[in-house]
């Protein structure tokens, strides 16, 4: 049994919810919390949706779960108000000027349709929870070794891209697992995605459990339900999910997911944290044996596979789109790296209520963007003229549209490099400096501050993972040993999901950060010259091969290949692991 398992044995992780109330009432410092509950409490606090900040002692990151990314205007407004009121930096850490671009009182939309906030103090958590309770939100099990936020298509129920609206199923599965003590202590985090969308917006290929639309003859009638993929994931040891020979009717989805969790609970590794994700269990047993184990634990008989209805991978919903109902639109807004002010998010919620119908909503997407739905065409112009809409425009450049960034070293103790500010600066600079072929509307550029893959770099056209890099420049020494240590990254190319899914290749390692944009300019010049008709950037990268890509990158007037990796991070704060 590893150390984390021992901590969970000492006290059930969900018991920390009551402890937080007491810590807040007593206004305990981090040192006092640790003295009272031991160092294992930092792990258990994740079940409350709280991570200790990596470098700012006394403050938390708080994660709010949003099943399927779907928020009512009232819920979205509450999230914006909480960020504006509580996610504020103290003067000792810069106050309103804490971040050069965003200041403070901001929120981050994550790749799992969650919302993260920073600078949360323990004494404010009960007040936040009370406000959330009023609108049906929770932070419970936003983190920890249990079922995480259940993903869904952010446009569920809106247009004809789907076979059926799976959002009610997403909500039912989420409700079953939230605060369920029987399944709140699994060997590791447990990630599910459920969609009726033909274009797999919810990324079934990289989740522990991915349910995608299918149909099957049952009793002489055609029924819609789900096909199943299991064992996908990123981080170290990435793996695409494997198909099971299973058809799951919507009404049996909760029981099926429970049986998978039971299988993982009983058979998953609890000794080595490095190999205890469910994908390693699937790989060890093989998909067929894993399916047998799930069927043995399932209380309903599951039919075998029917006809698959998935058609590919859409990736985002940025832009103005027609809904099924005549005269209604939904708008996908582009939030580079997912970060925006709490006041701006609150205004978006109010705009949904002001300009939309009674069914209006705010939806969060896995690409860190958001949608406002059910807007009558007559109100569209007023919505798009709102200050937040002009800032997070629905018609961005291709690099801005595809930019994703994790928390990075700003708050995460495992983050080796700063990410949020850098992703925003780079995306805007690349849109100005690079002419992408007209028919290419998005170039996916994902940046993780370490190897944990919270920004999902392995599935991007261009992926980065942070490194500290030693370069040969004695005149620019940064320590007493005479080394010149700078921020840099491993540089990957050619990833995608969908019918031609493939993880990218890490083409160059330990590239100094200031060499990246020159290298990208060379790559896109070559891509423009050499691409075949309709060929996307990731397809060109795969076709020409890594040796060719390296030679093109090294034509840049920058030290692309001159760095050597130099160390990494770690500590009490751990990583805000949303991968």
N, C-alpha and C positions, 0 to 999 in steps of 0.2 A: 504494500500500500504506500503510495507516495504521500508527500507532506500535505498536499491539498486534500486528499481523501481523508487523512487523519483529522484535519480541521473540520471537515464536514461530518465526520463521525462524532466528534466532540459535541457539536451542536447542529441541529438541523438548520440548513441555511435560511429557510423562511422565517425562523425565529428572530432573525436580525431585524425584521420589520418592527417588532415591538421594541427592540433595543434602540433603534433609531429615534423613536419617540422619546425614550428616556434620555438618550444622549443630548437631544435637542433641549429637553426641559432643563437639564443640568448644565447646558452650554459648555460641554466638554471640549477641550482641545484634542488634537490628534494624539498627543502624548498621553492624555488622560484616558482616551478611548482604548489605546493599546494597553495601558496599565490595567484597565478594568477587564478587558476581554481577550487579551493576548494578540499576537501578530496575525493569527488566523482570521481576525475580524475583518481585515482588509479584503480578504477573499470573500467572506460571507456577505459583506456589504454590497457586492455585485448583484445579489438577489434582490436588493432594494433599488437597483438601477443606478448605483453610485460607484464611481471610481475615484480613488484619491488621485489628485493631480500629480504629475511626475515631478514638477519642479516648484510648485507653489504650495508650501505646507499649510494645511488648514482649510483647503478648498477642494471641492469635488467637481467632477464632471457628472452630470445627471442625464440619463437616457430615458426618453419617453417612447413607449411602444405605440405604433400606429398600425394595427393589422390591415394588410392590403394597402397601406398608405392612405386610407380614406378618412377624412375629417369633415365633420359638419362645420359650418362657419363659426358656431359657438365654441367648438373644440379648438379650432385653429386660432381664434381670437384669445382663448385662455392661454395657449402655448405662447403666443406673442407677448401677452401681458406678463407672464411669468418670466420670460427672458428679459423683458424691459425692466422689470422691477427687481429681480433677484440675481441675474447673471451679470453682476456689476463688479468690476475690479477695484480693489482698494487703492488708495493713493500710493501706498508703498510699492505697488506693482504697476503704477502708471495711470490708474484711474481710467477716465474716459479716453485717454490717449494710449491705453495698454497695447493696442495693435495699430500699426501705422496706417492700415487701410480701414479696418472696421471699428476701431476703438474698443468698446465693450458692449454689453447688453445685446449680444448677437446670439444666433442659434445656427446649428449645422444640421442640414438634411443629410442623412447617411445613405450608404448603398444598400441598407436593409429597410428603408422606408421608416426609419426612426428619426427622432429629433434629439440632438445632443446640445446641452448647455454647459457653460463653464462658470467658474467663480461661485459655485453654490456652497453656502455655509450650512453646517449641520442644523443650526437652530431654526433655519428657514424651511427645512424639508417638510415638517408637518403642515405648515401653512400651504405649501405648494400642493401637497397631497390632498388637502381639504378642497382646494380650488379645483384640482383635477377630478376629485370624486363628484363634484357638482355637474360635470359635463361628461363623465364616463371615460376618463383617461386614467392610465396607470403607468408607473415606472417599474412595477414589480416584475422581476425576471427579464428586465431589459438587458441584463448581463448574467453571467454565471453559467454553471453546468446544468442547464435545463433548456426547455423549449424557448427559443428566442422569438422575436417578432416574426409572425407568419407573413410571407410575401404574397402579393397578388398583382395582377395587372392594374396599373393606376387608372386605366380607362375602362375598368369593368362596368358593364351595364350601359356604356355610352354609345358605341357604334358597332358596325357590322364586322369588326375584326374578330369577334368572338363567336364561339358556338353557343355558349350560355354564360350567364353572369354567375361567377363562382364566388363573389364577395360574401354572400351569406355562409358559404362553407368555410371560407377563411375565418370569419368571425366565430363560427361554432368551434373550430379546432382551437383557435386562440383562447376562447373562453374555457374550454375543457382543461387546458394545460396551465393556465394562469392560476397561481396559488394552490395548485394540486400537489400536495405533499408527496404523494406516491411517485410522481414523475418529476419532482423538482431537484433530485440529486442523481443526475446521470453521470456517466464517466467523463463527459465533456459537453460543450455546447451542442445543441441539437437544432438544426436549421431546416425549416420546411418552406416550401413554396407551392401554392395552389392556384391554378388559373384555368379559366375556360377560354383563354385567348389563343387563337391559331398561331400567333407570332411569338409565343413564349416570352412575353415581356418580363416575366418573373424569374427568368434564369434558372430553369429546372436543371440544367446540365452541371451546375456548380453548387448544388445544395445537397444536404444529407438525404432529404426526401423531396422529390419534385413530381407533382401531379399535373398532368397536362391533358387537354381535352381529347376524348375518344368517343366512339359510339360502338354499340354492340347489339346483336340480336339476342333478346332475352324473352323466352316464351312466345316467339313469333312476332315480337314488336321491337323496333329500334329504340334504344335508350342511349342518352348521353351520360357519360361518366368520365372517369380519368384513367389514363395509363400512368405507369409509375416508373420513375428513375430513382435510384438510391446510390449513395456513396460518392457524391461529387464534393469538391471543395478545392480551396486554393492554399495559400500560405506555403509552408515547406511541404513537399510531397504533393503537388497539385494532382487532381484526378478528375476526369470527366465521369459523370454518373453513369451507372449501368442500368439497362432496362430489365424490369421484371415481367414475367408472363402473368400479369394481373390486370383485371379490369375492376375498378372500384366505383360502384354507384354512389352518387352524391350523399345519399342517406347513410352510407356505411363508412364515410370518410373519417369521421372522428374515431370510430373503432379501429379502422385500419391504422391510422397514425398512432393510436395508443399501442397497438400490437408491435409496431416498429420500435417505438420507444421502449416497450417491455423487452424486446429482443436486445436492444442496445444496452439497456440497464443490466440484463443478466449476463450477456456474453462479452460486453465491451471491456477493454483493458483498463484497469485501475492502478496499474503500477507505474508505467512510464508515460508521463504527460506528453511526451513528444510523439507518441503513436497511439493515443487513445481516442482520436476522432473517429466517427463512425465509418468514414471512408476506409480506414485501415481494417476494420472488422469485415466490411464487404469484400475488400481485396483478399483478406486472409481466408474467408470461407468460400468465396466465389459467389456470384449472384444467385446461382441455383440453390445452393445450400442456405444462403441468407433468406431467400424466398421461402424455403421449407420451414425455417425457424419462425418466420413471421406468420405463416399460415398455421403453424402449430399453436401459436399464441393468440390467434384471432378468433373471436366468438361467432363470426359470420363466415359463411362459405363464399369465397371470392371467385368469380368466373375468370377464365383465362382472357388474354388480350383480344380486343376486337379490332376496329379500324382506327388507325391513328389520324387525328385531325390537325396536327401541328404542321405548319408550312414554312417555318424558318424562325428568324430572330429579328425583331423590329428594333429594339435598342432604346428608342426614346419616343416621346410624344410632344416634342417642342413644336410650336407653331399653332396656327388657328385651324381647327378641325370641325367638320360637321358632326353633329350627333344624329342618332336615329330619328328623333322627333323633329318634324319640320320646323325650320326657323331657329333652332337652337345650336349653339356652338360651345366647344370647350377650347381653352387656350392653355398651351404648355409654355411656361416661362422658364428662361434659361438662367440658372443660378450657378455661376462659375465656382467650382469646388464646393458647392452646397451651402455656402455661408451667406447669411443676410441678417439685417437688424431685426430685433424683436418687434420694433415699431413698424417696420416694413411688412413683416409677416402678419401682424395684426391688421394693417391696412388692407392687405390682400384678402383677409377673412371678411372684413367689413365690405369690401368691394363685391365679394361673392354674394353677400346678403343684399347689398344695395342694387346691383345690376342683374342678379340672377333670379331664377324662379324659386319657389319654395323648396325645390329639390337641389339647389345649388350646393356645391361642396368644394373643398380644397383637397387635392390628392398629391401625395408625395411619391416620387419615382425613384427607381434604383440608380438612376444616373445623377442623383442629387438635385433634380429639378422639381418643379411643382406645377400642378394644373389647377385652373379655376373652371368649374363646369356649369352647365345649364344656363348659358348666357343667351338671351334673345338677340337675334341679329341686330335689332334696332338699338341695343345697348352696347354693342361691341366697341364702337368708336370711343364712347365715354370710358369704358374699362381700359382700353389701350392707351388712353391719355392720362391715366393715373400716374403719379410720379414713380411708384414701384414698378409699374408696367413698362415705362420708358427705360428704367434702369435695367430690369431683367427681361429684356426684349425677347419676343417670340420669334425673331428672325435674325439670330446671331451669325457671326462667322463660323466656319467649320471647326476651328480649333476651340473657340469658346464653347460651342455646342457640345463638344465631346470631352471637355475637361473635367476630370474627377480628381479630388485630392483627399487624403486622410487627415487626421488631426495633426500629425507631425510633431516635431520637437517642442512646439510652442506649449503644449500641455501634456504630451504623452512621454513617459519616461523611457519607452523603447524607441521613440522617434529619434533618428540620428540626424535628420535634416529638417529644416522648416519647409512646410508644404503649401499651406493655404495661400499665403501671400504670393509665393513663387508661382503656383499654378495660375493664379489670376493674372499676374504680370506676363507670364510666358504666353498664355492663350491670347491675350490681347495683342502682344507683340507679334506673334506668329500670324495672326489674322491680317496684320498690317504688312508684314514682310514677305509672306509666301502667297503666291497665286496658285490656288488649288483648282484643278479642272472644274469647270462650271457645274457638271452634274454630280460632283461629290459634295454633299451638303454637310457631312460630318466627318471629322478625323478624331478618333477616340484616343485621347492622351491621358493616361492615368498615372498618378504619382503616389506611391506609398513611402512613408518616411523610414521604413525598415523592411524586414522580410515578411512581416505578418500579413500582407496582402489586403489590408482594410480597404484600399482603393481599387482592388481587383486589377492590378496591372497585367496579369497573365492573359486576360481576355481582350486587351486593348490593341489597337493598331500600333501604338507607341506606349510602352510601359517603363516606369522607373521605380527603383527601390533604393532607398537612401543608403549612403556610405559616407564615412569620413575618409578623405583621400589624401595621401601623401604625394606631393609633387616635388620634382627636382628643381628647386628655386631657392638657393641659399640666401638670396637677397631679401626674400619674403618670409623669413623664419617666423614661426608662431609659437615656439616653445624653447626652453633652455637647451635642448639637445640640438637645436639648429634645424629641426624639421619644418617644412611648410605644410600644414594640415589645413585642408579646405573642405567645404561641403561638396559632395559629389554623389554619383548614383550609378548603379548598374542600368544599362540601356538595352531594352528589349524591343523587338519588332515582330509584327505578323500575327497577333492574336485575334480571335473572334469566337463568338458563339453562333449557333444556328446549324444549318445543314452541313456547312464546311467548318465546323468547330475545331479549333486547335489552339493550344496554348502557344504564346509567343516564344521565340528563342532569345536568350540573353546574349546579344550579339557583341556588346562591349561591356567590360566591367570597370568599375572605379573611374568613371569619366568625371572630370572636374565640372562643376555646375556651369561655369562660364563658357565651357566648350559645347554645351548641348545645343543651343540655338544655331550656332554656325554649322554644326553637324546636320541638324534637321534641314537647314537651307540647302545643303549639298544633296541630301537625300531626295528632297522634293524637286530639285532641279533635274536630277536623274530620272525620277519617277515620271515627270512631265514629258521628258524626251523619249522614254522607253516603254511606257505603258501601252497595252493593247486597248482597243475600243471597249469602254465600260469597265476596265480593270480597276478595282479599288486598291487603295494603298497596301492593305495587308496582303492582298493577293499578289501584287507585284513583289513585295518583300519575300514571300515564300517562293515565287518563281525564280527570282534571280539568285537567291541563296545567300548565306551568311558571309562567305568570303567576299562576294561582290559588295554587299552592304558595308562591310568593314572598310573596304578600299575606298568606297565613296565617302564615308564619314571622315576618313583620315585625309581627304583632300581639303578639309576645312582649315582656315587659318586660325587654328586653335589646337590646344594640347589634348586632343580626343583620347589618345592611347597612352598618355604619359603618366597616369596616376596608378597608385597602389593602395588597395583597401587598408584602412587603419582603424580597427576596433569598432565597438558598438556600445549600446546602452543597457539599462536594466535597473530595477529597484522597487521600492514600495509601491509607487504609483502604477506600475505595470503598464500594459498596453490597452488602449481603448479598443478592444478587439471586436470590430464589427465585420471582420472578413468572413 
